[in-house]
Amino acid sequence: MCWLESGPLPDWIAEDADKRFGDLAEAWAEVVERTREISPRIEDHELRALRMVFYNGARTALGMLPESRNCSHFEELMGKRWSAFAIHYVLPFMRPVARPVFEPEALFAETAAALDHQRGYWQAGVRGAILCLRAGVSPDVIKDEIEAVSEEVLARRARAEKQTNG
């Protein structure tokens, strides 16, 4: 995987291309810190949702790396995966904008901006996973961490549904 050392991957998560993370949680903590600097009023529930987009990007990157021939092919594969993820997992759960929007062009612009925002977290997850791999973190350790986050989200969702129904 030597092509990872110099590939044109997004620098959203770390300005230093040689930065290493000990695990994905450390990478996510940096994303949260940067997000709070940019958007100090971001709500915890919004961060939880974005955390799942981040970790899904990491999960997808781990799956695509063995199939990729080079960096541009990797990015092409990831682009296709992002499109599917956005259609099936992001768009259905996007909340309506706070103000009424009647013009189709304005609604499209709002949706495109929200998707672009989420894509930043997806790319940060991809970069976080790659930087962890470059630091020597085992793919199995990263997969275990992703699985733990997924289980946490499912448990939280089950508790929320139980409170709503009970």
N, C-alpha and C positions, 0 to 999 in steps of 0.2 A: 504493500500500500504506500510506496514511496511518493506516488503522485499527490497524496494528501498534503505533503509538506509545502507544496507551492501552488496548489489549486486555487482558482478564483472563487472560494467559498465566501458567503456573506460575513462581514466583520461586525455585524450588529451586536454580538455578545461580548466581544473583546477587541479593543483597538490593537492590542499587541498580538500579532499573528502567531507568536511563539508561546502564548500563554497556555498553561496546562491546568486542568482541574482534577482534583482527587476523585470526584464523583459527580454525578449529575445534580445532586442536591446542592453542591457548592456552585455549580454553573447556574442553577435556577436562582440561588440566593443573589448572585450578581445581577441577573436579569431583574429581579424584584427591586434591588437597590437602585438600579438605573431607572426603572419604571417610576419609582416613587420620587426620584429627582425631577423627572419630566412631568409626571401627573400626581402631585402630592395628595389629591383627593380621591384617588382610585380606591374603590371599595374592596373589602376582603373577598366578597363573593365573586367579584370580577377577576381578581387575581387567581382565585381557585379555578375558574373556568379557563383562564389563560395558561395556567400551569398544566392543565390537561392537553392543551394545544402544543405547548412546549414539549411535554413528554411524548406526545404522539409523533412529533417531528423526530425525536431521538429514536423512537421505536422503528419508524419507517427508514431512517438512515441506516440502522443496523441491518435491516432486511435487504436494503438495496446495495450496500457496499459489496457483498460477494458477487452480485450479478453485474456490477459495473465494470466496464473495460478501461475507462479513464475518467478524468474529472468531468469533462463535458457530457459524457454519457451518463454519469452519475446524476448530474444536475437535470438532464433530460428525464431520467426515470423519476426523480423526485418531483419534477414539475407535474408529471402525469398523476402521481400519487396525491399531490396537493389538490389538484383539480377535483379528484374523486372525494377526498376528505372534506373539502369545502362544500361540495354539493350535498353530501350525505350527513355530515356531522356539524358543520358550522351554520350554514344557511337556515336549516330548520329551527335552530335554537336562538337565532338572532332576535333580540327584542325589537319591537317597533320603535322608531325614533321618538324622542320625547315630544316633539312638536308635529302637528299634522303636516303631511307633505302630499300635495295634490298633483304636482307635475311629475309625469313619469321620469323625465330627465333628472329632476332633483332626487327622486327616490333611488334611481340607479346610482347617482353620485354618492348618496349616503351609504348604500349597500357596498359599493366598490371600496369606499374608504374604510368601512368596518372590516371587510375581508382583507384588505391590504394590511391593516393593523394586526389582525390575527396571523396573517402570513409571516409577519415579523417574528412572532413568538415561535411559529413552526420552524423557521429558519434558525432561530436561536437554539432550539432543541437539537436540530441537525448539527449545528456547529459545536454545541456543548458535547454531544456524543462523540464527535470526531476528535475534539480536543482531549476528552477523557481517554479515548483509545490511544492517541498519540502519547499520552502520559503513562501508558502501560496498564490502564485499568482493563481488567478482563471483560470481554463482551458479556459473559455470563453474569458478572456482578452488575453491569448496567441493566441487563434484562431483568434481573431480580428486583432492582430498584424501580424500574418502570412498572413491573407487576405489582409491587407493593403500593405504588401510587394509584394504580387502576383499582385495586381492591379497596383502598381507602375511599375512593370516589363512589364506588358501587355501594359500600356500606353507608356512606353519608346519604346517598340517594334513597336507599331502603328506609333509613330512619326518617327522612323527610316525608316519604310516602306514608309511613306508618302513622306519623303525627297528623298528617292531613286526613287520612281515612279513619283514624281511631280517635 
